[in-house]
Structures are given as structure tokens and as C-alpha cells.
């Protein structure tokens, strides 16, 4: 037993094998208290730090190898996006809260861009499926990922891991932990990743894809008394890696003919059209890509977070907990999103987020109950400037005779404030039957400003031209000063000139109710009904009219789940299964609407009604000493029941919305984006002694994703094909756990697959996963 933050918990591995070939019990904190995973009436996937290292999990996106139903997607701007059981939010705006929230030691990482350092020096990770808005914040309609970092120890420990692989990738990680006095213990962990380029230009000898990442965490634990523990920490990372270039697959021109409506310069438009048909295609080679010449496509991003946790036992049955965190995030990166040598969708982005969170809670227990009440407060101050380079696009030569649009900058600010009050109760009606009930009230406010602007003469001249044309004025009447806001008023067609301002003020009540029935010590049956919300959001995009800045309102998921957790064969096997049904209302998506200037443009929209249903099965089996087999899979069936509409700015009439390939229609009946029907993962690990001090091990990890689509209606141009990956590992280790040496290969079949394929401006592109990689690792622990 070991004391961590005032709670006595067993230090257990998952899935670990005892000498008798049994499965060790798993302790999780999915309900903000230590419990056996088999006592939690909720679908939870868990993995230890050792498992994470064996699987080669270096960032949150790799968790798909151990948690079925979790889908990772690289957004159009390269930021990580996650969905669970079909619930996710595919938007890359800085300040857009995810549908699957990520935490480290219950401290939120508010946005996906924050998560790069989350996998450092872990004790375990837990993936909670279904709405988690009650205990883990209001932005968890899909689920929550909670990393539990390794804590300071009362005895001196140190260790590290060194890994070298393909593309000269060198990964190092080290930690030291131990007592500083009778009441103070500390822990420091550091990691670096360095690698050469892995992408190759189709048309030249250029290369892209350098990795340069540093991660660190330091903690001090103060045992002020037998009842009071304080944990202070600082963690962060710095990323100077290259951004990934998209792979060109096809063209889908904004204007395919210079005679289309609104075209103002036929010759200039035709030259742009011709240029796209001679761009080199990346085909089906994971390493092939193309990008703008002469641009520095690297990052200069960093993140720092300070945390302070206090646990004080008021008496044997009552504990007060305070969790405080302050975070600073800065980004400065460039990328080529169009996969061509043309400036069709280049991105230069600068931004920052200052975040503060505070949680206060009181938890207690009686002979037959466990309860907690708490308060959350969070602020996020977001500033972002994103410039899109579009000078070669087919829809920018609009001003007769020029100048033509070259670029546009969108500047936004968001001042976001969230307050939540929550309570949860678990009450034993009998020795076998437990009822769970919880509720949370959340108030969220977002003060938003946005301005599309630039000193680009073409941008200003074009919007002045269209303002005059739409208002029936003589050309040249309207003059726009450089860096004035150029978006047109959606009603009057006046140039906005000053930033668009709006406030989104929302509240909601999340809840859950469940029953756990303990048939015997080996079998738990449970049912759970819950409802969770995700707050509304504003976009960052170059807006033709101010109506594009309007937000999406909050979405909600009402979920029903029933399942069992069954220990079998004298603890040699564990079988867990669940079925689920979700009513998904007002799903937030990045959609498209018709535009009087650019033809079609992005806009955030709500899809009114969708449903999700499915089941999952997980089996862990240890047939003989040293052999652990684990297989799990999820089947998800999703459907849009009601499609969104928008008001056509030209006709003023309601029309069906557009999907991601700019097709207009009623897409009711479509599956939800980025949701494969089947997701299957399996892992095998066999360890055996080969001498009195030395052991050997072999292992494999298999993952399968069925086909999905990145938009509605399943068009071929945005298909994400099914794929299967296989990772292998083998090595030797000392039986006392001091050292190990591993030879490994990831994606050993060299499967070509991608996480996202989409239409952007005039092209169809995808982000491919890396090809086969291989290498060696050495780990050493000083004990």
C-alpha cells in the first residue's frame, strides 16, 4: 500500500500477471476516488505506464492502440482531435473546447493543442466513455481521458529510457524521485524527441518532418500531517518540430470555369485553373507530399502549467480537496494545408491562451454511502491571429483588372468563463445493490471579437468592389484602409471596418443515474443513464460576411448504457461488455454555407438531431504463467436524423446545408464523420525466465479501424479507408526489474493509411500516418 494525495491505494499493474497466472486487480480514479475498475459501473479503459511504453505511446493520439472506440484525427491545421463512440468536434479553432476532454491528475488540459506533454512519466491512463460532464467538466459529451502522473516517492528511485529508430529518431526519458526530508518528497521527469525529416517532396529533393520536442515535469509533495497532503507541480513542453504537409489526391476547384458567376477577371482565373491540373499528385506513398517553396514550415510552440493540490482529511469520513492550476500556451507555426507548390491554403498562425482553473470539493462516506459536492471555476483568455495564403486559388481574382487577393488574416479574442456546481452520491441499498445519482449546473460565458483584415491591397480592393456592387454604388465609392476589418455586414453589405463583437451566454444541467448490482464477488451488472453538454463555440475563419462569425450553440448527449464486468476462471480471465444508445442533439460541426463573394465558405453549424448505438467487448486472459492476451472491440452505428439548414444570403430563403465537399442537400440518414463502424485492438505479451536472473519477452499489438468519412454523405473524396496496423516487440530483461532491452517495429506491414482526408479551397488532400518504423530501446531503473 502507498499513500498518494491522502488516499491509501494499492500499486497495481494492468494487466499484470501474478505467479499463479491470475490477473491483478486494477485501481482507477474514474469517479475521483480510488476504486477497483470492476466496481465502477461505467465503461473505462485503463493502461499502466509500462503498457504505454511497450505500445510506443508517445502522445495522446496513440491511445487508440489500447482503447477501442477512441478515434484520433489530425485536424486540417494539424491539431489533435478525438472522438469517443462517434462523439467529437472537428474544429481547429484555438479556443474551441473538445468533446473529449483531457486531464492530468484531474487538472484539465482545456484544448487539444495542450496535450503534447501528457504522456510523460505516467503511473497509468484512464479513458472514460460516455458523457462525463458531471465530475469532469461541461465539455465532455464524448468522454474524458485522465492521465495519472507518477508521484514523488518516500524512497530514492531513478531511471530512464533511451530509444533509437528509423529517421534517426532519438527519444530519451529520465526521472529521479525520493525524499527531501521527513515530510517532503520530490520528483523530476524530463524527455526529449529528436528526429530527421520523414516527408519527401514529389517534385524535388526537399524534405520535411523534423521532430524537436522537449517535455518536463517537477513535483513536490508535502505531508504536512497524517491528514494533510499538498502536491505542487510544474509541467510543460516546447515544440520546434516541422508541421506536416498534406498529400494532394485530387482537385475540386472553387471555380472550374472562368465564365462562372461573380468571376471578374477571366484571364487571371483561367491561369489559376490551369495551374492546378499540373500539380504533382502524392498518390499512395506515405512519405510523398508537396509544399510551398521558401516557407519555414516549423513550429515554435510551448506550454507551461503550474498546479497545486491540497487534500485535507477533516475527520475519518470527510475530506476537503482543492485543485488549482494556471496554464500558459503560445503557438507560432506555419503549414501548407493544400499539398501543392501553389499558395492555395497556406497557414501562418500565432496565438496564446492564458488559463486558470480552480476546483473545490468535499467528499465523505458513511457505512453505506460515498458522496461528494464541489465547485469548478475556469477562465480561458484566447488570442489568435491566423493568416491564410490564397493567392493562387481560383476564387480570388475577383476585382476587374486586379489587384487580386493574396492573403487574409483573421484575428480573434475570446474571454471565456465557466462556473460549475456538482454533487454525486453512491448509496448502498443492500450488500448487492448500489444506486448512483449526480447532478451538475454549469454557467458559461464567452465574450468574442473577430476581424478579417490584412494590408493586402487585393483583399481591400476586392471587398470594397463587392460592397459597392451589392449596394448598387459606383465602383470606387467604398475605400478600405489597410488592416481595417473587411467582412461585409450580412444585411446591409457595408464594410464592417471594426471587429465583430458578440457574447455567448449559456447554462445547462448535466445529470446521471445508475444502478450497480453485485451478483457475487466476480460479477457486476450495471445500468447508467446520463446527460452531458458541450458549450457553444466561435470559429476562426476568413469571413466574407459577419454572419460567418456567429457561434454554434451548446450540444448535448443523452446516453443509456448497460453492461457487466465478469472475472472468470479463477481470476485467469476478465470479460467486460457494454451496450449503449445516445441521443445526440445539436451536434457542433464545421460546415459550409453559400457565400456571395467566395462561392462557398466554412461556418460552424449545429446538426439538430443524431443517434448513436453500439456495443463493446473486452477480454483479458492469462492461460499460462507469463502470457497475457487482451482483445477488445467496439461497434458503433451512427445516423443523422435531422440535417441543418441555413438562410441563403442572396435569396433570404432557408436551404439545406452543405457537407465537406460543398455538396448541398438533405443528408439525414448519413453516418457521423470520423466514426468507423468497427474498432478493434489486441495485445499479446509473453514473458519467461531464461536463467535465474534474466528473462525474455515477446509481444504484439494489432489495431483495426473500418472505413469512415470526414464529412456527411460518404463522398469518395473524403473517405478514410479501413486499415490494420501491427506492432511487434521482443527483448530481454533482468528479473529484478532493473533493466530491459527491446527491439521493436511499428506498423511492420508498412500499411498506408490516413486519419483525415478533406477538401480545402481547390484541392482534395489527406494527412497520412508514418510508414513502418523500427528501432531499439533500453530502460534502466536505479532502485
C-alpha positions, 0 to 999 in steps of 0.5 A, spaced: 500 500 500 502 507 498 499 513 500 498 518 494 494 525 495 491 522 502 488 516 499 491 509 501 491 505 494 494 499 492 500 499 486 497 495 481 499 493 474 494 492 468 494 487 466 499 484 470 500 477 471 501 474 478 505 467 479 499 463 479 497 466 472 491 470 475 490 477 473 491 483 478 486 487 480 486 494 477 485 501 481 482 507 477 480 514 479 474 514 474 469 517 479 475 521 483 476 516 488 480 510 488 476 504 486 477 497 483 475 498 475 470 492 476 466 496 481 465 502 477 459 501 473 461 505 467 465 503 461 473 505 462 479 503 459 485 503 463 493 502 461 499 502 466 505 506 464 509 500 462 503 498 457 504 505 454 511 504 453 511 497 450 505 500 445 510 506 443 505 511 446 508 517 445 502 522 445 495 522 446 493 520 439 496 513 440 491 511 445 487 508 440 492 502 440 489 500 447 482 503 447 477 501 442 472 506 440 477 512 441 478 515 434 484 520 433 484 525 427 489 530 425 485 536 424 486 540 417 491 545 421 494 539 424 491 539 431 489 533 435 482 531 435 478 525 438 472 522 438 469 517 443 463 512 440 462 517 434 462 523 439 467 529 437 468 536 434 472 537 428 474 544 429 481 547 429 479 553 432 484 555 438 479 556 443 474 551 441 473 546 447 473 538 445 468 533 446 473 529 449 476 532 454 483 531 457 486 531 464 492 530 468 491 528 475 484 531 474 487 538 472 484 539 465 488 540 459 482 545 456 484 544 448 487 539 444 493 543 442 495 542 450 496 535 450 503 534 447 506 533 454 501 528 457 504 522 456 510 523 460 512 519 466 505 516 467 503 511 473 497 509 468 491 512 463 484 512 464 479 513 458 472 514 460 466 513 455 460 516 455 458 523 457 462 525 463 460 532 464 458 531 471 465 530 475 469 532 469 467 538 466 461 541 461 465 539 455 465 532 455 459 529 451 464 524 448 468 522 454 474 524 458 481 521 458 485 522 465 492 521 465 495 519 472 502 522 473 507 518 477 508 521 484 514 523 488 516 517 492 518 516 500 524 512 497 530 514 492 528 511 485 531 513 478 531 511 471 530 512 464 529 510 457 533 511 451 530 509 444 533 509 437 529 508 430 528 509 423 529 517 421 534 517 426 529 518 431 532 519 438 527 519 444 530 519 451 526 519 458 529 520 465 526 521 472 529 521 479 524 521 485 525 520 493 525 524 499 527 531 501 526 530 508 521 527 513 515 530 510 517 532 503 518 528 497 520 530 490 520 528 483 523 530 476 521 527 469 524 530 463 524 527 455 526 529 449 524 527 441 529 528 436 528 526 429 530 527 421 525 529 416 520 523 414 516 527 408 519 527 401 517 532 396 514 529 389 517 534 385 524 535 388 529 533 393 526 537 399 524 534 405 520 535 411 518 532 418 523 534 423 521 532 430 524 537 436 520 536 442 522 537 449 517 535 455 518 536 463 515 535 469 517 537 477 513 535 483 513 536 490 509 533 495 508 535 502 505 531 508 504 536 512 500 531 517 497 524 517 491 528 514 494 533 510 497 532 503 499 538 498 502 536 491 505 542 487 507 541 480 510 544 474 509 541 467 510 543 460 513 542 453 516 546 447 515 544 440 520 546 434 518 540 430 516 541 422 508 541 421 506 536 416 504 537 409 498 534 406 498 529 400 494 532 394 489 526 391 485 530 387 482 537 385 475 540 386 476 547 384 472 553 387 471 555 380 472 550 374 470 555 369 472 562 368 465 564 365 462 562 372 458 567 376 461 573 380 468 571 376 471 578 374 477 577 371 477 571 366 484 571 364 487 571 371 482 565 373 483 561 367 491 561 369 489 559 376 485 553 373 490 551 369 495 551 374 492 546 378 491 540 373 499 540 373 500 539 380 504 533 382 499 528 385 502 524 392 498 518 390 499 512 395 506 513 398 506 515 405 512 519 405 510 523 398 507 530 399 508 537 396 509 544 399 510 551 398 517 553 396 521 558 401 516 557 407 519 555 414 514 550 415 516 549 423 513 550 429 515 554 435 510 552 440 510 551 448 506 550 454 507 551 461 502 549 467 503 550 474 498 546 479 497 545 486 493 540 490 491 540 497 487 534 500 485 535 507 482 529 511 477 533 516 475 527 520 475 519 518 469 520 513 470 527 510 475 530 506 476 537 503 480 537 496 482 543 492 485 543 485 488 549 482 492 550 476 494 556 471 496 554 464 500 558 459 500 556 451 503 560 445 503 557 438 507 560 432 507 555 426 506 555 419 503 549 414 501 548 407 494 545 408 493 544 400 499 539 398 501 543 392 507 548 390 501 553 389 499 558 395 492 555 395 491 554 403 497 556 406 497 557 414 501 562 418 498 562 425 500 565 432 496 565 438 496 564 446 491 562 451 492 564 458 488 559 463 486 558 470 482 553 473 480 552 480 476 546 483 473 545 490 470 539 493 468 535 499 467 528 499 465 523 505 462 516 506 458 513 511 457 505 512 453 505 506 454 511 502 460 515 498 458 522 496 461 528 494 459 536 492 464 541 489 465 547 485 469 548 478 471 555 476 475 556 469 477 562 465 480 561 458 483 568 455 484 566 447 488 570 442 489 568 435 491 571 429 491 566 423 493 568 416 491 564 410 495 564 403 490 564 397 493 567 392 493 562 387 486 559 388 481 560 383 476 564 387 480 570 388 481 574 382 475 577 383 476 585 382 476 587 374 483 588 372 486 586 379 489 587 384 487 580 386 487 577 393 493 574 396 492 573 403 487 574 409 488 574 416 483 573 421 484 575 428 480 573 434 479 574 442 475 570 446 474 571 454 471 565 456 468 563 463 465 557 466 462 556 473 460 549 475 456 546 481 456 538 482 454 533 487 454 525 486 452 520 491 453 512 491 448 509 496 448 502 498 441 499 498 443 492 500 450 488 500 448 487 492 445 493 490 448 500 489 444 506 486 448 512 483 445 519 482 449 526 480 447 532 478 451 538 475 449 546 473 454 549 469 454 557 467 458 559 461 460 565 458 464 567 452 465 574 450 468 574 442 471 579 437 473 577 430 476 581 424 478 579 417 483 584 415 490 584 412 494 590 408 493 586 402 491 591 397 487 585 393 483 583 399 481 591 400 480 592 393 476 586 392 471 587 398 470 594 397 468 592 389 463 587 392 460 592 397 459 597 392 456 592 387 451 589 392 449 596 394 448 598 387 454 604 388 459 606 383 465 602 383 470 606 387 465 609 392 467 604 398 475 605 400 478 600 405 484 602 409 489 597 410 488 592 416 481 595 417 476 589 418 473 587 411 467 582 412 461 585 409 455 586 414 450 580 412 444 585 411 446 591 409 453 589 405 457 595 408 464 594 410 464 592 417 471 596 418 471 594 426 471 587 429 465 583 430 463 583 437 458 578 440 457 574 447 455 567 448 451 566 454 449 559 456 447 554 462 445 547 462 444 541 467 448 535 466 445 529 470 446 521 471 443 515 474 445 508 475 444 502 478 450 497 480 448 490 482 453 485 485 451 478 483 457 475 487 464 477 488 466 476 480 460 479 477 457 486 476 451 488 472 450 495 471 445 500 468 447 508 467 443 513 464 446 520 463 446 527 460 452 531 458 453 538 454 458 541 450 458 549 450 457 553 444 463 555 440 466 561 435 470 559 429 476 562 426 475 563 419 476 568 413 469 571 413 466 574 407 460 576 411 459 577 419 454 572 419 460 567 418 462 569 425 456 567 429 457 561 434 454 554 434 450 553 440 451 548 446 450 540 444 448 535 448 448 527 449 443 523 452 446 516 453 443 509 456 448 504 457 448 497 460 453 492 461 457 487 466 464 486 468 465 478 469 472 475 472 472 468 470 476 462 471 479 463 477 481 470 476 485 467 469 480 471 465 476 478 465 470 479 460 467 486 460 461 488 455 457 494 454 451 496 450 449 503 449 444 508 445 445 516 445 441 521 443 445 526 440 442 533 439 445 539 436 451 536 434 457 542 433 460 541 426 464 545 421 460 546 415 459 550 409 454 555 407 453 559 400 457 565 400 456 571 395 463 573 394 467 566 395 462 561 392 462 557 398 465 558 405 466 554 412 461 556 418 460 552 424 453 549 424 449 545 429 446 538 426 439 538 430 438 531 431 443 524 431 443 517 434 448 513 436 448 505 438 453 500 439 456 495 443 463 493 446 467 487 448 473 486 452 477 480 454 483 479 458 486 472 459 492 469 462 492 461 460 499 460 462 504 463 467 507 469 463 502 470 457 497 475 457 492 476 451 487 482 451 482 483 445 477 488 445 472 491 440 467 496 439 461 497 434 458 503 433 452 505 428 451 512 427 445 516 423 443 523 422 436 524 423 435 531 422 440 535 417 441 543 418 439 548 414 441 555 413 438 562 410 441 563 403 444 570 403 442 572 396 435 569 396 433 570 404 430 563 403 432 557 408 436 551 404 439 545 406 446 545 408 452 543 405 457 537 407 465 537 406 465 537 399 460 543 398 455 538 396 448 541 398 442 537 400 438 533 405 443 528 408 439 525 414 440 518 414 448 519 413 453 516 418 457 521 423 464 523 420 470 520 423 466 514 426 468 507 423 463 502 424 468 497 427 474 498 432 478 493 434 485 492 438 489 486 441 495 485 445 499 479 446 505 479 451 509 473 453 514 473 458 519 467 461 525 466 465 531 464 461 536 463 467 535 465 474 536 472 473 534 474 466 528 473 462 525 474 455 519 477 452 515 477 446 509 481 444 504 484 439 499 489 438 494 489 432 489 495 431 483 495 426 479 501 424 473 500 418 472 505 413 469 512 415 468 519 412 470 526 414 464 529 412 456 527 411 454 523 405 460 518 404 463 522 398 469 518 395 473 524 396 473 524 403 473 517 405 478 514 410 479 507 408 479 501 413 486 499 415 490 494 420 496 496 423 501 491 427 506 492 432 511 487 434 516 487 440 521 482 443 527 483 448 530 481 454 530 483 461 533 482 468 528 479 473 529 484 478 526 489 474 532 493 473 533 493 466 530 491 459 532 491 452 527 491 446 527 491 439 521 493 436 517 495 429 511 499 428 506 498 423 511 492 420 506 491 414 508 498 412 500 499 411 498 506 408 493 509 411 490 516 413 486 519 419 483 525 415 482 526 408 478 533 406 477 538 401 480 545 402 479 551 397 481 547 390 484 541 392 482 534 395 488 532 400 489 527 406 494 527 412 497 520 412 500 516 418 508 514 418 510 508 414 513 502 418 518 504 423 523 500 427 528 501 432 531 499 439 530 501 446 533 500 453 530 502 460 534 502 466 531 503 473 536 505 479 532 502 485 
